């Protein structure tokens, strides 16, 4: 009776997926697997991330391995729980969704037919797990690897300009060019960004209090829209926007005196202003006080932004702007430095134990307040609202930064590891808002150690 039930079950699966011939199904000992292609993965936590790891065959020990299958094949993916957390696996494009895996050693299998060629995703759907790294590529059929022609618009956070030092006031000139180009939003998706100097955010400008500053703003010849620039550091009409409404191919200039020290946002101020900002038209200017800022070992330039698209977060391909979502303040994507992968893959920040680190942080927005937090660190000094003439706050866990606002934070890194930069409105991490600071060097067990590292004979 037991063997008969096995045969019936396999026959039902065969009707759905196209299994072994009927002649084989008559003999349970001769039944071949339903799946044409099988993979086994295990879950793990490594390098500060949750991942799938290949457990057998050609993908053994690969992290989030690429799974290649023929078009039309019946595919089985088995997942073994290797870390004890709750997990599952899904391939949304083909409607495959597993039960949840609870406890070490638990296993589950999804079986589906790969009915169309292309690049797709397998993913753990437990909230937070995709953002933590649990996703990979499923390649169906003999599809050519698509080489994206989209530009990398993400800003390298190490590009902070030269410190002014102890020089006298001077006349400083900066050239900005506004561009409109299709750029990488995430692996497999793009967006038509509007930028200053081809990056989001635009360049960090660095001047001294008392400098006379000239801004030359050119709108690229192939732009479609009028653009402008408003500097929050400027005392004058529109922060400069009143005299820099620049048509495609034109250049306009203005000059201002940097009266106030601090860290200030600049952005496009052409109606509809929020549309220009969300598309990437923001940056910052640092006005250092007389004598300059004290030197530190590492400086990083980071800005938070939002994108409002018709397509939901995680969609592949070209993402279209949604005016309705912008007006409702419902962003599909949030990011540091322009893209989903800017600070987690493309430009990971680096430091060494003992380094003094400084973040120049601002919110382009245009709408959401940021609750800036670095997981595993405490900010030694926070220059609230980027005021250099007020005493800094000390020993701060999380600091608020308004849209169009900025802060400067400083801290010493005392212990090696990966530290994750977030907005502590943490559901936003699910939409891409994360960055990594990797710290290398010797570990001091008096600062931090795990239970496994405690020597029971040491008396500690």
Residue pairs with C-beta under 8 A, 6 or more apart in sequence:
3 28
6 28
6 31
7 25
7 26
7 28
7 31
10 19
10 20
10 25
10 31
10 34
11 19
11 25
13 19
13 34
13 111
14 20
14 25
14 34
17 34
17 35
17 74
17 111
17 113
18 74
18 113
19 25
19 32
19 34
19 74
20 31
20 32
20 34
24 30
24 31
24 32
25 31
33 76
34 74
34 76
34 111
35 74
35 75
35 76
35 111
36 69
36 70
36 73
36 74
36 75
37 69
37 70
37 73
37 74
37 75
37 76
38 75
38 76
38 77
38 78
39 54
39 57
39 59
39 65
39 67
39 75
39 76
39 77
39 78
40 54
40 55
40 56
40 57
40 77
40 78
40 79
40 80
41 52
41 53
41 54
41 55
41 59
41 65
41 77
41 78
41 79
41 80
41 89
42 52
42 53
42 55
42 79
42 80
42 81
42 82
43 50
43 51
43 52
43 53
43 79
43 80
43 81
43 82
43 83
43 85
43 87
43 101
43 124
43 134
44 50
44 51
44 52
44 53
44 82
44 83
45 51
45 83
45 85
46 53
46 63
47 418
48 417
48 418
48 420
48 436
49 132
49 133
50 83
50 85
50 124
50 129
50 132
50 133
50 134
51 63
51 64
51 133
51 134
52 63
52 64
52 65
52 79
52 89
52 122
52 124
52 134
52 136
53 61
53 62
53 63
53 64
53 65
53 82
54 60
54 61
54 62
54 65
55 80
59 65
59 66
59 67
64 133
64 134
64 135
64 136
64 137
65 136
66 136
66 137
66 138
66 139
67 75
67 77
67 122
67 136
67 137
67 138
67 139
68 139
69 75
69 114
69 138
69 139
69 140
70 114
70 140
70 141
71 114
71 115
71 116
71 117
71 140
71 141
71 142
72 113
72 114
72 115
73 113
73 114
73 140
74 111
74 112
74 113
74 114
75 111
75 112
75 113
75 114
75 138
76 109
76 110
76 111
77 89
77 91
77 96
77 109
77 110
77 122
78 107
78 108
78 109
79 87
79 88
79 89
79 98
79 101
79 107
79 108
79 109
80 101
80 105
80 106
80 107
81 87
81 101
81 102
81 103
81 104
81 105
81 106
81 107
82 104
83 104
84 103
84 104
86 100
86 101
86 102
86 126
87 100
87 101
87 124
87 126
87 129
87 134
88 97
88 98
88 99
88 100
88 101
88 108
88 124
88 125
88 126
89 98
89 108
89 110
89 122
89 123
89 124
90 96
90 97
90 98
90 110
90 122
90 123
90 124
90 125
91 110
91 112
91 120
91 121
91 122
91 123
91 138
92 121
92 123
93 120
93 121
93 138
94 112
94 113
94 114
94 115
94 120
95 112
96 110
96 111
96 112
97 110
97 125
98 108
98 109
98 110
99 108
100 108
100 126
101 107
101 108
114 138
114 140
114 141
116 140
116 141
117 140
117 141
117 142
117 143
118 139
118 140
118 141
118 143
119 137
119 138
119 139
119 140
119 143
119 146
119 188
119 316
120 137
120 138
120 139
120 140
121 135
121 136
121 137
121 138
121 314
122 135
122 136
122 137
122 138
123 130
123 134
123 135
123 136
124 130
124 134
124 135
127 430
128 429
128 430
130 314
130 430
131 429
131 430
131 432
131 434
148 184
148 190
149 182
150 182
150 183
150 184
150 190
151 181
151 182
151 183
151 184
151 198
152 183
152 184
152 339
152 346
153 181
153 183
153 184
153 193
153 195
153 198
153 199
153 200
153 280
153 338
153 339
154 184
154 199
154 200
154 337
154 338
154 339
154 341
154 342
154 346
154 347
155 199
155 200
155 201
155 202
155 301
155 303
155 337
155 338
155 342
155 347
156 337
156 347
157 300
157 301
157 302
157 337
157 343
157 347
157 349
157 435
158 299
158 300
158 301
158 347
158 349
159 203
159 204
159 301
160 204
160 206
160 286
160 299
160 300
160 301
160 360
161 203
161 204
161 205
161 206
161 286
162 206
163 206
163 288
163 292
163 293
163 295
164 206
164 207
164 208
164 288
164 292
165 292
166 291
166 292
167 208
169 208
169 209
169 210
169 211
169 212
170 208
170 211
170 212
171 211
171 212
171 213
171 214
172 207
172 211
172 212
172 213
172 214
173 213
173 214
173 215
173 216
174 203
174 205
174 213
174 214
174 215
174 216
175 216
175 218
176 196
176 197
176 202
176 203
176 215
176 216
176 217
176 218
176 229
177 196
177 197
177 198
177 217
177 218
177 219
177 220
178 194
178 195
178 196
178 217
178 218
178 219
178 220
178 223
178 227
178 246
178 268
178 281
179 194
179 195
179 196
179 197
179 198
179 220
179 223
180 192
180 193
180 194
180 195
180 220
180 222
180 223
180 224
180 225
181 192
181 193
181 195
181 198
182 190
182 191
182 192
182 193
182 318
183 190
183 191
183 192
183 193
183 195
183 200
183 280
183 338
183 339
184 190
184 339
184 341
185 191
185 307
185 319
185 333
185 339
185 340
186 333
186 339
186 340
186 341
186 432
187 340
187 341
188 316
188 317
189 315
189 316
189 317
189 318
189 319
190 317
190 318
190 319
191 307
191 309
191 318
191 319
191 321
192 279
192 318
192 321
193 200
193 279
193 280
193 338
194 225
194 227
194 268
194 276
194 279
194 280
194 281
195 202
195 280
195 281
196 202
196 203
196 229
196 266
196 268
196 281
196 282
196 283
197 203
199 338
200 280
200 282
200 303
200 305
200 337
200 338
200 339
200 364
201 280
201 282
201 283
201 284
201 301
201 303
201 305
201 337
201 338
201 362
201 364
202 266
202 281
202 282
202 283
203 283
204 283
204 284
204 285
204 286
204 301
204 360
205 266
205 283
205 284
205 285
205 286
206 285
206 286
206 288
207 213
207 258
207 285
207 286
207 287
207 288
208 258
208 287
208 288
208 289
208 290
208 292
209 258
209 259
209 260
209 261
209 287
209 288
209 289
209 290
210 257
210 258
210 290
211 257
211 258
211 287
212 255
212 256
212 257
212 258
213 255
213 256
213 257
213 258
214 253
214 254
214 255
215 229
215 231
215 240
215 244
215 253
215 254
215 255
215 256
216 251
216 252
216 253
217 227
217 228
217 229
217 244
217 246
217 251
217 252
217 253
218 246
218 250
218 251
219 226
219 227
219 246
219 247
219 248
219 249
219 250
219 251
220 248
220 249
221 248
221 249
222 248
223 248
223 249
224 248
225 248
225 270
225 276
226 245
226 246
226 247
226 248
226 270
227 245
227 246
227 268
227 270
227 276
227 281
228 238
228 240
228 241
228 244
228 245
228 246
228 268
228 269
228 270
229 239
229 240
229 241
229 244
229 266
229 267
229 268
229 269
230 238
230 239
230 240
230 241
230 266
230 267
230 268
230 269
231 239
231 240
231 256
231 264
231 266
231 285
232 239
232 264
232 265
232 266
232 404
233 239
233 256
233 258
233 260
233 262
233 264
233 266
233 285
233 287
234 240
234 256
235 256
235 257
235 259
236 242
236 254
236 256
237 243
238 269
239 266
239 269
240 254
240 256
241 269
241 270
243 252
243 254
244 252
244 253
244 254
245 252
245 270
246 252
258 287
260 287
261 287
261 288
261 289
261 388
261 389
262 287
262 386
262 387
262 388
262 406
263 284
263 285
263 286
263 287
263 360
263 362
263 383
263 386
263 406
263 407
263 408
264 284
264 285
264 286
264 287
264 386
264 406
265 282
265 283
265 284
265 362
265 363
265 364
265 404
265 405
265 406
266 282
266 283
266 284
266 285
267 273
267 276
267 277
267 281
267 282
267 283
267 364
267 404
268 276
268 277
268 281
268 282
269 276
270 276
273 366
274 326
274 366
274 367
275 321
275 323
275 326
277 305
277 364
277 365
277 366
278 305
278 306
278 307
278 308
278 321
278 326
278 331
278 365
278 366
279 307
279 321
280 305
280 338
280 364
282 303
282 305
282 362
282 364
282 365
283 303
283 364
284 301
284 303
284 360
284 362
284 406
286 360
289 388
289 389
293 358
293 388
296 355
296 356
296 357
296 358
296 410
297 351
297 352
297 354
297 355
297 356
297 357
298 349
298 350
298 351
298 355
298 356
298 357
298 358
299 357
299 358
299 360
300 349
300 357
300 358
300 359
300 360
301 360
302 336
302 337
302 343
302 359
302 360
302 361
302 362
302 421
302 435
303 336
303 337
303 361
303 362
303 363
303 364
304 334
304 335
304 336
304 361
304 362
304 363
304 364
304 365
304 368
304 370
304 401
304 423
304 433
305 334
305 335
305 336
305 338
305 363
305 364
305 365
306 331
306 333
306 334
306 335
306 365
306 366
306 367
306 368
307 319
307 331
307 332
307 333
307 334
307 335
308 321
308 322
308 323
308 325
308 326
308 330
308 331
308 332
309 315
309 319
309 320
309 321
309 322
309 325
309 332
309 333
310 319
310 320
310 321
310 322
310 325
311 317
311 319
311 320
311 332
312 332
313 332
313 333
313 430
313 431
313 432
319 332
319 333
322 332
325 331
325 332
329 367
329 368
331 367
331 368
331 431
332 431
333 340
333 431
333 432
334 368
334 423
334 428
334 431
334 432
334 433
335 342
335 432
335 433
336 342
336 343
336 421
336 433
336 434
336 435
337 343
337 347
337 435
339 346
340 432
342 435
343 349
343 421
343 434
343 435
343 436
344 434
344 435
344 436
348 435
348 436
348 437
348 438
349 435
349 436
349 437
349 438
350 437
350 438
350 439
350 440
351 357
351 413
351 437
351 438
351 439
351 440
352 413
352 439
352 440
352 441
353 413
353 414
353 415
353 416
353 439
353 440
353 441
353 442
353 444
354 412
354 413
354 414
354 441
355 412
355 413
355 439
356 410
356 411
356 412
357 410
357 411
357 412
357 413
357 437
358 408
358 409
358 410
359 407
359 408
359 409
359 410
360 406
360 408
361 370
361 372
361 401
361 406
361 407
361 408
361 409
362 386
362 401
362 405
362 406
362 407
363 369
363 370
363 401
363 402
363 403
363 404
363 405
363 406
364 403
364 404
365 403
365 404
366 403
366 404
367 403
368 403
368 425
368 428
369 400
369 401
369 402
369 403
370 400
370 401
370 423
370 425
371 398
371 399
371 400
371 423
371 424
371 425
372 398
372 399
372 400
372 401
372 407
372 409
372 421
372 423
372 424
373 397
373 398
373 421
373 422
373 423
373 424
374 411
374 419
374 420
374 421
374 422
374 437
375 419
375 420
375 421
375 422
376 417
376 419
376 420
377 411
377 413
377 419
378 395
378 396
378 397
378 411
379 395
379 396
379 397
379 399
379 409
379 410
379 411
380 394
380 395
380 410
380 411
380 412
381 392
381 393
381 394
381 409
381 410
381 411
382 392
382 393
382 394
382 396
382 399
382 407
382 408
382 409
383 390
383 392
383 393
383 407
383 408
383 409
384 390
384 392
384 393
384 399
384 407
385 401
385 402
385 405
385 406
385 407
386 405
386 406
386 407
386 408
388 408
392 410
393 399
396 409
398 424
399 407
399 409
401 407
413 419
413 437
413 439
414 444
414 447
415 439
415 443
415 444
415 447
415 448
416 439
416 440
416 441
416 442
416 443
417 438
417 439
418 436
418 437
418 438
418 439
419 436
419 437
419 438
419 439
420 434
420 435
420 436
420 437
421 434
421 435
421 436
421 437
422 428
422 429
422 433
422 434
422 435
423 429
423 433
443 449
445 453
454 460
